[in-house]
Amino acid sequence: MNSIRLTVREAMESNGLNRYKVNKLTGIPYQTLDRYFKNEVARYDSDVLLKLCVALDCGIEDLIEVVR
């Protein structure tokens, strides 16, 4: 079965950022950021994803992957 996997953790680590720093850069609540970091999100918020893309200087494809 196909699924979607968030790769926020990898994107943050490749930029040398932790959840605290990304929280301060984006204003995303820490609890929300933690769920994205741990891939525990049921519904994806486009505003959160946009803020992450801007803060991490990446595209959406760097944050989400389809697992087949």
VOMARRO-742432 format. One record per residue (C-alpha): residue in three letters; x, y, z. Coordinates in steps of 0.001 Angstrom, whole numbers. Layout:
<pts>
[ALA [X Y Z]],
...
</pts>
This chain:
<pts>
[MET [0 0 0]],
[ASN [1279 3474 -860]],
[SER [1690 6109 1818]],
[ILE [3055 9594 2341]],
[ARG [6066 10099 4564]],
[LEU [7273 13427 5861]],
[THR [11001 14019 5571]],
[VAL [11035 17154 7708]],
[ARG [13543 15631 10128]],
[GLU [16032 14968 7341]],
[ALA [15557 18431 5827]],
[MET [16108 20098 9191]],
[GLU [19182 18019 9979]],
[SER [20730 18713 6571]],
[ASN [20354 22435 7332]],
[GLY [21830 22049 10809]],
[LEU [18590 23116 12478]],
[ASN [16708 21645 15402]],
[ARG [13032 21964 16296]],
[TYR [13668 24851 18678]],
[LYS [15451 26923 16023]],
[VAL [12809 26185 13388]],
[ASN [10098 27097 15897]],
[LYS [11742 30476 16459]],
[LEU [12287 31055 12713]],
[THR [8763 30141 11634]],
[GLY [6450 30740 14568]],
[ILE [5042 27241 14104]],
[PRO [3940 26006 17546]],
[TYR [6494 23565 18946]],
[GLN [3892 20803 19369]],
[THR [2874 21110 15714]],
[LEU [6477 21144 14575]],
[ASP [7194 18094 16713]],
[ARG [4385 16145 15004]],
[TYR [5767 17031 11564]],
[PHE [9285 16135 12734]],
[LYS [8097 12728 13983]],
[ASN [5895 12094 10920]],
[GLU [2777 11924 13105]],
[VAL [546 14225 11053]],
[ALA [-2827 13016 9785]],
[ARG [-3742 16168 7828]],
[TYR [-1136 18402 6281]],
[ASP [-1443 22159 6754]],
[SER [-298 24086 3682]],
[ASP [667 27104 5818]],
[VAL [2945 24957 7969]],
[LEU [4500 23330 4918]],
[LEU [5080 26725 3293]],
[LYS [6755 28102 6427]],
[LEU [8977 25030 6583]],
[CYS [9930 25385 2908]],
[VAL [10876 29028 3425]],
[ALA [12812 28411 6656]],
[LEU [14658 25405 5237]],
[ASP [15121 26986 1796]],
[CYS [13718 23929 72]],
[GLY [10839 22752 -2074]],
[ILE [7825 20770 -976]],
[GLU [9380 17675 -2570]],
[ASP [12137 17915 41]],
[LEU [9589 17587 2862]],
[ILE [7198 14937 1558]],
[GLU [7751 11659 -253]],
[VAL [5481 8932 -1536]],
[VAL [6420 5504 -230]],
[ARG [5450 2709 -2593]],
</pts>
